[in-house]
Amino acid sequence: MQRIGVIGGTFDPIHYGHLAAAEEARVRVNLEKVLFAVAGLPPHKLDEEVTPVEHRLAMVQLGIFSNPDFELSRVDVDRSGPSYTVDTISILQEQWRQGTEMFFILGLDSLVEVPTWHQPERLIQLCHLVAVARPGFEVDMRQLEDSVPGISSRVEIIGMPEVDISSSDLQRRVREGLPIRYQVPEEVERYIREHRLYQQSAESGH
């Protein structure tokens, strides 16, 4: 049976934390491929400023091109409405041939929030969850099981090297003229500079 990983997100911008998590999950869970599903309309950021999707797609493509086991997915871009994870996985299940197992990769902090997601019970029926542990963060699996019965049997928690990088902090550093080298792939840094992303104020937009 084919085992496919999916990592979703705004990727604004993609950074080495995303890439390290995806590669760690690929190896630890024995995945044949990891799909990077760029959110077209992130439901948790409807009131926030988000970089136009064409730039985020381009940065992901630049960030993953050197890894043949990574692939860009437009599943959340080529459809209307909010990018709910359960819909993403459902569509991907239809796109990939029968007999494919899906593994959704997320941070341990996001795992705690799964009960608040859209149709979490259906989500854990469609895929396994691979939660990447973060230093100093713990999850109460009993409480999680009480909220979403059956989730504990569908979750695998893995560790990874500590990479303390966030997209919001990278945006701030660009605005303040601070370096982001060694935090994002060189090609992504070059793209951000060439397109002057994150340099404008929140009032004026990207």
NORSULPE-V367149 format. One line per field, one symbol per residue. ss: DSSP state (2 for helix, 1 for strand, 0 for the rest). A space follows every 10 residues. Layout:
ss=???
This chain:
ss=0111111110 0000022222 2222222200 0011111100 0022200000 0022222222 2222000001 1110000000 0000222222 2222200001 1111111222 2222220002 2222220111 1100000000 2222222000 2222111100 0000002222 2222200000 1001022222 2222000000 000000
